[in-house]
Every structure is written in C-alpha cells, then in structure tokens.
Amino acid sequence: TMGKIADIFQARGQLDEALRIRREEALPVYERLDDVRSKAVTMGKIAYIFEARGQLDEALRIHREEALPVFECLGAVRAKAITMGKIADIFEARGQLDEALRIRRDEALPVYERLGDVREKAVTMGQIADIFQARGQLDEALRIRRDEELPVYERLGDVRAKAVTMGKIADIFQARGQLDEALRIRREEALPVYERLGDVRELLVARTKLAIGLALRGRGDDASEVAALLAQAHRAAVEMGLPEAAPIEELVRRIFGPSALPDAPAH
C-alpha cells in the first residue's frame, strides 16, 4: 500500500517524498472511504514527519486537533495513549520535561497497565527513565532501567530492546565517570547483539559510543581502536545515507585533529 511505501521513505530519511505520498495518495483514499481511524493514523504519521523536521508546533497541532479527538470519539484507548506519548515526545524535544513526565506517568502508563500491555508499559518506563537521565537523576534512571525495563525484555525474549536498554545503562555509567563498566557493557552486551541482528544503524551508534568512551578514558594505546570504530561507523552511515555521517566526521576531527578523516585510521 501507499502507506507502507511512505513508511520506507520515512525510514530512509526521505521525508519530503513520505509527506507527499501521505498527503496526496493516502489521505484522499481514507477521506473518500470515510475511514476516520485510518485518516487519524495517517495524520499522526504526518505529524511525526513535521517533528523529525523540527517543526514541533505543527506536529503538536496535528496530534492534538486531528488525531487525538478521533481516537477519543472512537474509544480507541490504546491509540489515544500512543498519541499522548507522541505529544510527550514533543514536549521533551522542547525541553519541557515536567510536562512530558506528567503525560507519560498520568496519561500513557495507566492505560498500558489496564490493558496488560507489558511491552508498552516497559517502553514508557524507559521513556520516563530518559527524562530522569536528562535531568541528571541518574540513580532513579538506573533503577527503572534495571528493575522495570530489562526484566520485561528478558521475559519477552526481545534481545534488541534489551541491548538498547543496556546501552542506556552504559550511558549512565559513562555520565558517572565509571568508564570501564560503560565500556564493558557496550563491548559485551550491546555490540554483539547488533552484529548478530545485522542492525546496521544501532551498530554504528554503538561503535561511535564505544569510541567516545575509549577516547574519554584517554589511553594512548586505545587510539587505533577508536579510529577503526569511527571509520566503520562512518562508512556504514555514508553507505546508508544516514545523517550520523557528519557528526562522526566532526568527532574524528575533535579527537584526531582538524585534518583527520574518518576512513584514515590513526597510527
């Protein structure tokens, strides 16, 4: 369907084409069919494109005025909770962390608890931990990740979600200055999972974070590994046309000097 084709363009970062398809080819069909639910879902996806572009006010307007009322009218409690979570994402992106936290705790979490949706509850708890992490409340963020997220993903056998959560736990240790533990987690509990899954994007992010941790540790004998990790990450970003390529180039220059290139390992 056109919606699925738009999803592919969106995943590739081709937002203009994804927006065109949703607006010109998907929405008119749902309007002709008077399919209000599918139209609201599509409007939510259009809002996500505006959010990705940084047009947060328009994204918020669409969620509030064109998606949420439909789900409320239909009594679609799960779809409403998901939309509230997206609204919380926008407040978080704006730095309005208190409001984002309120929405996640008071309007999304109770719905997933009532529905017995353990995965969405764990995901929401992880997003609450993100807010605590951003506020510097690292102990509470770590507690949530260890006690309320990880056990769920382990029970569900969701190795990818577990690896992502372990990476965020590594971020906490790194922020605390516990670099060796952060490095151990990235090497042993995140990277190998993404390699097995063939998850190129998460792999390049994990390699970049491992390189940053090694650089922060400041041992001279880590330099060649740092360069190799950044070269691998940069190559993957370029091949996939991902926006991470430019920040990796900047990182290489900051670590190895203004004339350094990502694909030229340090000696």
RALINHU-V84744 format. One record per pair of residues at least 24 apart in sequence whose ideal C-beta (glycine too) atoms are under 10 Angstrom apart, sorted by the first residue. I is the first residue (numbers start at 1). J is the second residue. D is the distance in whole Angstrom. If there is no record, write none. Layout:
<<I J D> <I J D>>
This chain:
<<1 25 10> <1 26 8> <1 29 9> <2 26 5> <2 27 10> <2 29 8> <2 42 10> <3 27 10> <3 29 9> <3 30 9> <3 38 8> <3 41 8> <3 42 7> <3 45 8> <6 42 9> <6 45 7> <6 46 9> <6 49 9> <7 45 8> <9 49 10> <10 45 7> <10 48 8> <10 49 7> <10 52 8> <11 201 10> <12 240 8> <12 241 7> <12 242 9> <13 52 8> <13 240 9> <13 241 7> <13 242 7> <13 243 7> <14 241 9> <15 48 9> <15 49 5> <15 50 9> <15 52 6> <15 53 6> <16 49 9> <16 53 9> <18 45 8> <18 46 9> <18 48 9> <18 49 6> <18 52 9> <19 45 9> <19 46 6> <19 49 5> <19 50 8> <19 52 10> <19 53 9> <22 46 5> <22 48 10> <22 49 8> <23 49 10> <36 69 10> <36 70 5> <36 71 10> <36 73 8> <36 74 7> <37 70 7> <37 71 8> <37 73 10> <37 74 6> <37 76 7> <37 79 8> <38 70 10> <39 66 8> <39 67 9> <39 70 7> <40 66 7> <40 67 5> <40 68 8> <40 69 8> <40 70 4> <40 71 6> <40 73 9> <40 74 8> <40 76 9> <40 79 8> <40 83 9> <41 67 8> <41 70 9> <41 71 9> <41 76 10> <41 79 7> <41 82 10> <41 83 10> <42 66 10> <42 67 9> <43 67 5> <43 68 10> <43 70 8> <43 83 10> <44 68 9> <44 70 10> <44 71 9> <44 79 8> <44 82 8> <44 83 6> <44 86 7> <47 83 9> <47 86 7> <47 87 9> <47 90 9> <48 86 7> <48 89 9> <50 90 10> <51 86 8> <51 89 7> <51 90 6> <51 93 7> <54 93 8> <56 89 9> <56 90 5> <56 91 9> <56 93 6> <56 94 6> <57 90 9> <57 94 9> <59 86 8> <59 87 9> <59 89 9> <59 90 6> <59 93 9> <60 86 9> <60 87 7> <60 89 10> <60 90 5> <60 91 8> <60 93 10> <60 94 9> <62 86 10> <63 87 5> <63 89 9> <63 90 7> <64 90 10> <77 111 5> <77 112 10> <77 114 8> <77 115 7> <78 111 7> <78 112 8> <78 114 10> <78 115 6> <78 117 7> <78 120 8> <80 107 8> <80 108 9> <80 111 7> <81 107 7> <81 108 5> <81 109 8> <81 110 9> <81 111 4> <81 112 6> <81 114 10> <81 115 8> <81 117 9> <81 120 8> <81 124 9> <82 108 8> <82 111 9> <82 112 10> <82 120 8> <83 107 10> <83 108 9> <84 108 5> <84 109 10> <84 111 8> <84 124 10> <85 109 10> <85 111 10> <85 112 10> <85 120 9> <85 123 8> <85 124 7> <85 127 7> <88 124 9> <88 127 7> <88 128 10> <88 131 9> <89 127 8> <91 131 10> <92 127 8> <92 130 7> <92 131 7> <92 134 8> <95 134 9> <97 130 9> <97 131 5> <97 132 9> <97 134 6> <97 135 6> <98 131 9> <98 135 9> <100 127 8> <100 128 9> <100 130 9> <100 131 6> <100 134 9> <101 127 9> <101 128 7> <101 130 10> <101 131 5> <101 132 8> <101 135 9> <103 127 10> <104 128 5> <104 130 9> <104 131 7> <105 131 10> <118 151 10> <118 152 5> <118 153 10> <118 155 8> <118 156 7> <119 152 7> <119 153 8> <119 155 10> <119 156 6> <119 158 8> <119 161 8> <121 148 8> <121 149 10> <121 152 7> <122 148 7> <122 149 5> <122 150 9> <122 151 8> <122 152 4> <122 153 7> <122 155 10> <122 156 8> <122 158 9> <122 161 8> <122 165 9> <123 149 8> <123 152 9> <123 153 10> <123 161 8> <124 148 10> <124 149 10> <125 149 6> <125 152 8> <126 150 10> <126 152 10> <126 153 9> <126 161 9> <126 164 8> <126 165 7> <126 168 7> <129 165 9> <129 168 7> <129 169 10> <129 172 9> <130 168 8> <130 171 10> <132 172 10> <133 168 7> <133 171 7> <133 172 7> <133 175 8> <136 175 8> <138 171 9> <138 172 5> <138 173 9> <138 175 6> <138 176 6> <139 172 9> <139 176 9> <141 168 8> <141 169 9> <141 171 9> <141 172 6> <141 175 9> <142 168 9> <142 169 7> <142 172 5> <142 173 8> <142 176 9> <145 169 5> <145 171 10> <145 172 8> <146 172 10> <159 193 5> <159 194 10> <159 196 8> <159 197 7> <160 193 7> <160 194 8> <160 196 10> <160 197 6> <160 199 7> <160 202 8> <162 189 8> <162 190 9> <162 193 7> <163 189 7> <163 190 5> <163 191 8> <163 192 8> <163 193 4> <163 194 6> <163 196 9> <163 197 8> <163 199 9> <163 202 7> <163 206 8> <164 190 8> <164 193 9> <164 194 9> <164 199 10> <164 202 7> <164 205 10> <164 206 9> <165 189 10> <165 190 9> <166 190 5> <166 193 8> <166 206 10> <167 191 9> <167 193 10> <167 194 9> <167 202 8> <167 205 8> <167 206 6> <167 209 7> <167 210 10> <170 206 9> <170 209 7> <170 210 9> <170 213 8> <171 209 8> <171 213 10> <173 213 9> <174 209 8> <174 212 8> <174 213 6> <174 216 7> <177 216 9> <179 213 6> <179 214 8> <179 216 6> <179 217 5> <179 218 9> <180 213 9> <180 217 8> <182 209 9> <182 210 9> <182 212 10> <182 213 5> <182 216 9> <182 217 9> <183 209 10> <183 210 7> <183 213 5> <183 214 7> <183 216 9> <183 217 7> <183 222 10> <184 213 10> <185 210 10> <185 213 10> <186 210 5> <186 211 10> <186 212 10> <186 213 7> <186 214 9> <187 213 10> <187 214 10> <191 229 10> <200 233 10> <200 236 5> <200 237 9> <200 239 8> <200 240 6> <200 242 9> <201 236 8> <201 237 9> <201 240 7> <201 242 7> <201 244 8> <203 232 8> <203 233 8> <203 236 7> <204 229 9> <204 230 10> <204 232 7> <204 233 4> <204 234 8> <204 235 9> <204 236 4> <204 237 6> <204 239 10> <204 240 8> <204 242 7> <204 244 6> <204 245 9> <204 248 8> <205 233 8> <205 236 10> <205 237 9> <205 242 10> <205 244 7> <205 248 10> <206 233 9> <207 231 9> <207 232 6> <207 233 4> <207 234 9> <207 236 8> <207 248 9> <208 232 9> <208 233 5> <208 234 9> <208 236 10> <208 237 9> <208 244 7> <208 247 8> <208 248 6> <208 251 7> <209 233 9> <211 248 9> <211 251 8> <211 252 9> <211 255 8> <212 251 7> <212 255 9> <214 255 10> <215 251 8> <215 254 9> <215 255 5> <215 256 9> <222 266 10> <223 255 8> <223 256 8> <223 265 9> <223 266 5> <223 267 8> <224 265 6> <224 266 6> <224 267 7> <225 265 9> <225 266 9> <226 251 10> <226 252 9> <226 255 6> <226 256 8> <226 265 9> <226 266 7> <227 252 8> <227 255 8> <227 256 7> <227 260 8> <227 261 10> <227 262 8> <227 263 9> <227 264 8> <227 265 4> <227 266 4> <227 267 9> <228 265 6> <228 266 9> <229 265 10> <230 255 8> <230 256 9> <230 260 9> <230 262 6> <230 263 9> <230 265 9> <230 266 9> <231 261 9> <231 262 5> <231 263 5> <231 264 8> <231 265 6> <231 266 10> <232 262 9> <232 263 9> <233 262 8> <234 261 9> <234 262 4> <234 263 7> <235 262 8> <235 263 7> <237 262 9> <238 262 9> <238 263 9>>
